[in-house]
C-alpha cells in the first residue's frame, strides 16, 4: 500500500470518528434541550400559580 493510500485511509478513519463524536454531541444537546424545555414548563406553571395569588407584578418580573 502506498503512502497516499495510507494517508487517505487515516483521514477517512478520523472523519468517521469525528462524525460519531458529532452525533453523540447532537444527542446530548437534544437531551439538554428537552430538560430545559421541561424546566421552563415547570417555571411557567409556578409563575402562573404565583400570578393567581397576586404575588407577581403584571410585568411578569419578580421584583425583590
The first five atom37 places (N, CA, C, CB, O) and aatype in JSON, in Angstrom:
{
  "aatype": [20, 20, 20, 20, 20, 20, 20, 20, 20, 20, 20, 20, 20, 20, 20, 20, 20, 20, 20, 20, 20, 20, 20, 20, 20, 20, 20, 20, 20, 20, 20, 20, 20, 20, 20, 20, 20, 20, 20, 20, 20, 20, 20, 20, 20, 20, 20, 20, 20, 20, 20, 20, 20, 20, 20, 20, 20, 20, 20, 20, 20, 20, 20, 20],
  "atom_mask": [
    [1, 1, 1, 1, 1],
    [1, 1, 1, 1, 1],
    [1, 1, 1, 1, 1],
    [1, 1, 1, 1, 1],
    [1, 1, 1, 1, 1],
    [1, 1, 1, 1, 1],
    [1, 1, 1, 1, 1],
    [1, 1, 1, 1, 1],
    [1, 1, 1, 1, 1],
    [1, 1, 1, 1, 1],
    [1, 1, 1, 1, 1],
    [1, 1, 1, 1, 1],
    [1, 1, 1, 1, 1],
    [1, 1, 1, 1, 1],
    [1, 1, 1, 1, 1],
    [1, 1, 1, 1, 1],
    [1, 1, 1, 1, 1],
    [1, 1, 1, 1, 1],
    [1, 1, 1, 1, 1],
    [1, 1, 1, 1, 1],
    [1, 1, 1, 1, 1],
    [1, 1, 1, 1, 1],
    [1, 1, 1, 1, 1],
    [1, 1, 1, 1, 1],
    [1, 1, 1, 1, 1],
    [1, 1, 1, 1, 1],
    [1, 1, 1, 1, 1],
    [1, 1, 1, 1, 1],
    [1, 1, 1, 1, 1],
    [1, 1, 1, 1, 1],
    [1, 1, 1, 1, 1],
    [1, 1, 1, 1, 1],
    [1, 1, 1, 1, 1],
    [1, 1, 1, 1, 1],
    [1, 1, 1, 1, 1],
    [1, 1, 1, 1, 1],
    [1, 1, 1, 1, 1],
    [1, 1, 1, 1, 1],
    [1, 1, 1, 1, 1],
    [1, 1, 1, 1, 1],
    [1, 1, 1, 1, 1],
    [1, 1, 1, 1, 1],
    [1, 1, 1, 1, 1],
    [1, 1, 1, 1, 1],
    [1, 1, 1, 1, 1],
    [1, 1, 1, 1, 1],
    [1, 1, 1, 1, 1],
    [1, 1, 1, 1, 1],
    [1, 1, 1, 1, 1],
    [1, 1, 1, 1, 1],
    [1, 1, 1, 1, 1],
    [1, 1, 1, 1, 1],
    [1, 1, 1, 1, 1],
    [1, 1, 1, 1, 1],
    [1, 1, 1, 1, 1],
    [1, 1, 1, 1, 1],
    [1, 1, 1, 1, 1],
    [1, 1, 1, 1, 1],
    [1, 1, 1, 1, 1],
    [1, 1, 1, 1, 1],
    [1, 1, 1, 1, 1],
    [1, 1, 1, 1, 1],
    [1, 1, 1, 1, 1],
    [1, 1, 1, 1, 1]
  ],
  "atom_positions": [
    [[0.86, -1.18, 0.0], [0.0, 0.0, 0.0], [0.91, 1.24, 0.0], [-0.98, 0.0, 1.25], [1.85, 1.33, 0.78]],
    [[0.61, 2.17, -0.87], [1.47, 3.35, -0.94], [1.11, 4.37, 0.14], [1.37, 4.0, -2.32], [0.08, 4.26, 0.81]],
    [[1.98, 5.36, 0.28], [1.8, 6.36, 1.35], [0.52, 7.17, 1.17], [3.0, 7.3, 1.39], [-0.13, 7.53, 2.15]],
    [[0.16, 7.46, -0.07], [-1.05, 8.26, -0.32], [-2.29, 7.49, 0.11], [-1.14, 8.64, -1.81], [-3.22, 8.07, 0.67]],
    [[-2.32, 6.18, -0.16], [-3.46, 5.34, 0.24], [-3.55, 5.25, 1.76], [-3.34, 3.93, -0.38], [-4.64, 5.32, 2.33]],
    [[-2.38, 5.09, 2.42], [-2.37, 5.03, 3.89], [-2.89, 6.33, 4.49], [-0.94, 4.73, 4.4], [-3.68, 6.32, 5.43]],
    [[-2.44, 7.46, 3.93], [-2.88, 8.75, 4.43], [-4.38, 8.93, 4.22], [-2.11, 9.88, 3.76], [-5.08, 9.45, 5.09]],
    [[-4.86, 8.49, 3.07], [-6.28, 8.6, 2.77], [-7.11, 7.76, 3.73], [-6.56, 8.16, 1.32], [-8.15, 8.21, 4.22]],
    [[-6.65, 6.55, 4.01], [-7.36, 5.68, 4.96], [-7.36, 6.29, 6.36], [-6.71, 4.28, 4.99], [-8.36, 6.22, 7.08]],
    [[-6.24, 6.89, 6.74], [-6.14, 7.51, 8.07], [-7.12, 8.68, 8.17], [-4.69, 8.0, 8.34], [-7.82, 8.83, 9.17]],
    [[-7.17, 9.5, 7.14], [-8.09, 10.64, 7.13], [-9.53, 10.16, 7.18], [-7.86, 11.52, 5.88], [-10.36, 10.73, 7.88]],
    [[-9.83, 9.1, 6.43], [-11.2, 8.56, 6.43], [-11.59, 8.07, 7.82], [-11.32, 7.41, 5.41], [-12.71, 8.3, 8.27]],
    [[-10.66, 7.39, 8.49], [-10.94, 6.92, 9.85], [-11.19, 8.09, 10.8], [-9.76, 6.06, 10.36], [-12.1, 8.06, 11.63]],
    [[-10.37, 9.13, 10.68], [-10.54, 10.3, 11.54], [-11.87, 10.99, 11.28], [-9.39, 11.28, 11.35], [-12.54, 11.42, 12.21]],
    [[-12.25, 11.1, 10.01], [-13.53, 11.73, 9.67], [-14.68, 10.92, 10.26], [-13.69, 11.86, 8.14], [-15.63, 11.5, 10.79]],
    [[-14.61, 9.61, 10.17], [-15.67, 8.77, 10.75], [-15.76, 8.95, 12.26], [-15.42, 7.3, 10.41], [-16.86, 9.01, 12.81]],
    [[-14.62, 9.03, 12.92], [-14.63, 9.24, 14.37], [-15.22, 10.6, 14.73], [-13.2, 9.12, 14.94], [-15.97, 10.73, 15.69]],
    [[-14.86, 11.62, 13.94], [-15.43, 12.94, 14.18], [-16.94, 12.96, 13.97], [-14.77, 13.97, 13.26], [-17.66, 13.61, 14.72]],
    [[-17.42, 12.25, 12.97], [-18.86, 12.16, 12.72], [-19.55, 11.47, 13.89], [-19.14, 11.4, 11.4], [-20.61, 11.92, 14.32]],
    [[-18.96, 10.39, 14.4], [-19.53, 9.68, 15.54], [-19.59, 10.59, 16.76], [-18.72, 8.42, 15.87], [-20.6, 10.64, 17.46]],
    [[-18.5, 11.32, 17.02], [-18.48, 12.24, 18.16], [-19.5, 13.35, 17.99], [-17.09, 12.83, 18.35], [-20.16, 13.75, 18.95]],
    [[-19.62, 13.85, 16.77], [-20.59, 14.9, 16.5], [-22.01, 14.4, 16.75], [-20.44, 15.41, 15.05], [-22.83, 15.12, 17.32]],
    [[-22.29, 13.19, 16.33], [-23.62, 12.62, 16.56], [-23.9, 12.45, 18.05], [-23.74, 11.26, 15.85], [-25.03, 12.67, 18.5]],
    [[-22.89, 12.07, 18.82], [-23.05, 11.96, 20.26], [-23.35, 13.33, 20.88], [-21.8, 11.35, 20.91], [-24.2, 13.45, 21.75]],
    [[-22.63, 14.34, 20.42], [-22.86, 15.69, 20.94], [-24.25, 16.2, 20.58], [-21.8, 16.65, 20.4], [-24.9, 16.86, 21.38]],
    [[-24.7, 15.88, 19.38], [-26.05, 16.28, 18.97], [-27.08, 15.6, 19.87], [-26.31, 15.92, 17.49], [-28.05, 16.23, 20.29]],
    [[-26.87, 14.33, 20.16], [-27.79, 13.6, 21.04], [-27.81, 14.2, 22.44], [-27.39, 12.12, 21.11], [-28.87, 14.38, 23.03]],
    [[-26.63, 14.51, 22.97], [-26.55, 15.12, 24.3], [-27.21, 16.49, 24.3], [-25.09, 15.24, 24.75], [-27.9, 16.86, 25.26]],
    [[-27.0, 17.25, 23.23], [-27.61, 18.57, 23.14], [-29.13, 18.46, 23.1], [-27.1, 19.32, 21.89], [-29.83, 19.25, 23.73]],
    [[-29.64, 17.49, 22.37], [-31.09, 17.28, 22.31], [-31.65, 16.93, 23.69], [-31.43, 16.17, 21.31], [-32.74, 17.37, 24.05]],
    [[-30.91, 16.13, 24.45], [-31.34, 15.8, 25.81], [-31.37, 17.04, 26.69], [-30.41, 14.74, 26.42], [-32.3, 17.23, 27.48]],
    [[-30.35, 17.9, 26.55], [-30.32, 19.13, 27.34], [-31.46, 20.07, 26.95], [-28.97, 19.84, 27.17], [-32.04, 20.73, 27.8]],
    [[-31.77, 20.11, 25.67], [-32.89, 20.94, 25.21], [-34.19, 20.44, 25.82], [-32.97, 20.94, 23.67], [-35.03, 21.23, 26.24]],
    [[-34.36, 19.12, 25.86], [-35.57, 18.53, 26.43], [-35.67, 18.86, 27.93], [-35.58, 17.01, 26.22], [-36.74, 19.23, 28.42]],
    [[-34.56, 18.72, 28.65], [-34.54, 19.04, 30.08], [-34.88, 20.51, 30.29], [-33.17, 18.71, 30.69], [-35.67, 20.85, 31.16]],
    [[-34.27, 21.38, 29.48], [-34.51, 22.81, 29.6], [-35.97, 23.14, 29.32], [-33.61, 23.59, 28.64], [-36.56, 23.98, 29.99]],
    [[-36.53, 22.48, 28.34], [-37.94, 22.71, 28.0], [-38.85, 22.29, 29.14], [-38.31, 21.95, 26.71], [-39.81, 22.99, 29.46]],
    [[-38.55, 21.16, 29.76], [-39.35, 20.7, 30.89], [-39.22, 21.65, 32.08], [-38.92, 19.28, 31.31], [-40.2, 21.93, 32.77]],
    [[-38.01, 22.14, 32.31], [-37.81, 23.08, 33.41], [-38.55, 24.39, 33.16], [-36.31, 23.36, 33.62], [-39.14, 24.97, 34.07]],
    [[-38.52, 24.85, 31.91], [-39.25, 26.06, 31.57], [-40.75, 25.9, 31.79], [-38.98, 26.46, 30.12], [-41.42, 26.81, 32.27]],
    [[-41.27, 24.73, 31.45], [-42.69, 24.46, 31.67], [-43.01, 24.5, 33.16], [-43.09, 23.1, 31.06], [-44.04, 25.03, 33.56]],
    [[-42.13, 23.93, 33.98], [-42.34, 23.95, 35.43], [-42.28, 25.37, 35.97], [-41.29, 23.08, 36.13], [-43.09, 25.76, 36.81]],
    [[-41.31, 26.15, 35.49], [-41.2, 27.54, 35.93], [-42.44, 28.33, 35.54], [-39.94, 28.2, 35.34], [-42.97, 29.1, 36.35]],
    [[-42.89, 28.14, 34.32], [-44.1, 28.84, 33.87], [-45.31, 28.47, 34.72], [-44.37, 28.53, 32.4], [-46.15, 29.32, 35.03]],
    [[-45.39, 27.2, 35.08], [-46.51, 26.77, 35.92], [-46.43, 27.43, 37.3], [-46.51, 25.24, 36.06], [-47.45, 27.86, 37.84]],
    [[-45.22, 27.5, 37.86], [-45.06, 28.16, 39.16], [-45.4, 29.64, 39.06], [-43.62, 27.98, 39.67], [-46.05, 30.19, 39.95]],
    [[-44.96, 30.28, 37.99], [-45.26, 31.7, 37.81], [-46.77, 31.93, 37.68], [-44.54, 32.26, 36.58], [-47.29, 32.92, 38.19]],
    [[-47.46, 31.02, 37.01], [-48.91, 31.15, 36.88], [-49.57, 31.04, 38.25], [-49.47, 30.07, 35.93], [-50.51, 31.78, 38.55]],
    [[-49.09, 30.11, 39.08], [-49.65, 29.98, 40.43], [-49.4, 31.23, 41.25], [-49.06, 28.76, 41.14], [-50.28, 31.7, 41.97]],
    [[-48.2, 31.76, 41.13], [-47.89, 32.99, 41.85], [-48.76, 34.13, 41.36], [-46.42, 33.35, 41.71], [-49.23, 34.95, 42.15]],
    [[-48.98, 34.19, 40.06], [-49.79, 35.25, 39.48], [-51.23, 35.14, 39.97], [-49.74, 35.2, 37.94], [-51.88, 36.16, 40.23]],
    [[-51.73, 33.92, 40.09], [-53.09, 33.73, 40.59], [-53.21, 34.19, 42.04], [-53.5, 32.25, 40.48], [-54.27, 34.66, 42.47]],
    [[-52.12, 34.07, 42.78], [-52.11, 34.51, 44.18], [-51.88, 36.01, 44.3], [-51.04, 33.76, 44.97], [-51.96, 36.57, 45.39]],
    [[-51.59, 36.67, 43.19], [-51.34, 38.1, 43.21], [-49.95, 38.47, 43.67], [-52.34, 38.77, 44.07], [-49.7, 39.62, 44.05]],
    [[-49.03, 37.52, 43.65], [-47.67, 37.79, 44.14], [-46.72, 38.23, 43.04], [-47.13, 36.57, 44.8], [-45.59, 38.62, 43.34]],
    [[-47.14, 38.18, 41.79], [-46.26, 38.55, 40.69], [-46.8, 39.81, 40.04], [-46.14, 37.41, 39.65], [-47.98, 39.88, 39.71]],
    [[-45.96, 40.82, 39.86], [-46.42, 42.03, 39.18], [-46.89, 41.71, 37.77], [-45.3, 43.08, 39.14], [-46.49, 40.71, 37.19]],
    [[-47.74, 42.57, 37.23], [-48.28, 42.35, 35.89], [-47.22, 42.2, 34.83], [-49.19, 43.47, 35.53], [-47.44, 41.55, 33.81]],
    [[-46.05, 42.8, 35.05], [-44.97, 42.72, 34.06], [-44.42, 41.31, 33.95], [-43.84, 43.68, 34.42], [-43.79, 40.98, 32.95]],
    [[-44.65, 40.48, 34.95], [-44.12, 39.12, 34.93], [-42.74, 39.01, 35.55], [-44.07, 38.61, 33.53], [-42.21, 37.91, 35.69]],
    [[-42.16, 40.14, 35.93], [-40.86, 40.11, 36.56], [-41.01, 40.01, 38.07], [-40.04, 41.35, 36.19], [-41.94, 40.56, 38.66]],
    [[-40.09, 39.28, 38.67], [-40.09, 39.16, 40.12], [-39.25, 40.29, 40.71], [-39.55, 37.77, 40.57], [-38.03, 40.27, 40.59]],
    [[-39.89, 41.27, 41.33], [-39.16, 42.38, 41.95], [-38.87, 42.04, 43.4], [-39.97, 43.69, 41.85], [-39.76, 41.7, 44.17]],
    [[-37.59, 42.14, 43.77], [-37.17, 41.76, 45.11], [-37.51, 42.72, 46.11], [-35.79, 41.52, 45.17], [-37.21, 42.51, 47.28]]
  ]
}
